[in-house]
Amino acid sequence: MMFAHKPTLSGEHVTLRPVGPEHVDGLWELVNDPETVRLTGSHGKPEFQSLKSWYGSRGNHDDRLDLAICTATDDAYVGEIVLNQLDADNLSCNLRIALIGPHAYGRGYGTEAIRLTLDHAFASTPLHRVSLEVYAFNERAAHVYRKIGFTQEGVCRDALRMNGEWYDSVIMAILASDWAVREI
């Protein structure tokens, strides 16, 4: 029940909206962008109708929060941010974020989306811990996570096999107490 309420969260650069079938064209672009696929370590290629069904069903789940990242200026879909893998007993969950390729990178969309999501999670739920994993080669994302307040907790060695090469995954987390005392 932690994520039963699906809010719209507004910032200076982005508006986060509950995902729905109206966002499937953007999701289709996201999952087909080679750079996004590489950075997220995605394997396989979903079908368009599967994605439409997926986005159409996210509002029915109270154990996760799936939000479309849309630009504040023209409401264009530029990615998604998700709180999932809820462990209600231990008041923790996972965060994942993906932006649509290079035209969405470096504009502050991801940073603001994460801040809005964490503000919501720590202010309106009893969550204590939010964790994530980032591939060691994605230094740009790791830098953003550290800047926001995530702390590296460990490394999963050879967690991703892509194009015949092995890559480590870095585990990071932020606690509600970290978020409460961060420098804004």
Secondary structure, 3 states (H helix, E strand, C coil): CCCCCCCCEECCCEEEEECCHHHHHHHHHHHHCHHHHHHHCCCCCCCHHHHHHHHHHHHHCCCCEEEEEEECCCCCEEEEEEEEEEEHHHCEEEEEEEECHHHHCCCCHHHHHHHHHHHHHHHHCCCCEEEEEEECCCHHHHHHHHHHCCEEEEEEEEEEEECCEEEEEEEEEEEHHHHHCCCC
